[in-house]
Amino acid sequence: AIFCDGEMWHGRNWEEQQKEFKSNRDFWIPKIERNILRDKEVNEHLTKTGWTVLRFWESEIKKNTDICVAQVIQAYDKRI
């Protein structure tokens, strides 16, 4: 399973990022914290059921596309 996570929506560097929310903090902070928790739950469930889970941050994909692709190919090759 391959996920491409947006930094804002999935809480990359969350301790720092949450300070950036200036308006509607009572909505956004719990929303994104729930996304972080759900990502962990999904990873755990998929792993327990035999999936290989790869998660990439959107900026990683943009800056290091070749590395991300290589990781996908490597994970695929291990499965066959």
Secondary structure, DSSP 8 states (H G I E B T S, - for coil): -EEEE-HHHHTTTHHHHGGG--S-HHHHHHHHHHHHHHHHHHHHHHHHTT---EEEEHHHHHH-HHHHHHHHHHHHHHH-
